[in-house]
Amino acid sequence: MDLQDQLKNLFPDHTPIETEESIDFQKDIWMQEDPMICKYEKRKGKPITIIEGYTGATSDFKKLAKLLKTKLSVGGSFKDDKIILQGDYRDKIMEILTEKGFKVKRVGG
């Protein structure tokens, strides 16, 4: 008996909430034709990765920011239609976004 079965026995009326993995990005988030820009900067001596160029709804871009932050286990924020992540994760971000069906363009190195 695994953990999921034990939880079902303890809480039979509970329905699990949707996780980020169960969200279908092809249906839930608007996919654009133009590539998003993924660039690297240093601010106050610390590396950051910036993703910009999404032309869909702001709420969809916030969902994407949350997904990236949880997948990479890093801190970050969403400001001025840009996702700002702490650290240089351009390669990993590009892999994740291309898996989800987005086009990504690397800028700055």
MOFEN-V132045 format. One line per field, one symbol per residue. ss: DSSP state (a for helix, b for strand, c for the rest). burial: 1 if it has 9 or more other ideal C-beta (glycine too) atoms within 8 Angstrom, else 0. A space follows every 50 residues. Layout:
ss: ???
burial: ???
//
This chain:
ss: ccaaaaaaaacccccccccaaaccaaaacccccccbbbbbbbbccbbbbb bbcccccaaaaaaaaaaaaaaacccbbbbccbbbbbcccaaaaaaaaaaa cccbbbbcc
burial: 00000111000000000000001010001001000111110000001111 11110000011111111110110101010001111110110111011100 011111000
//
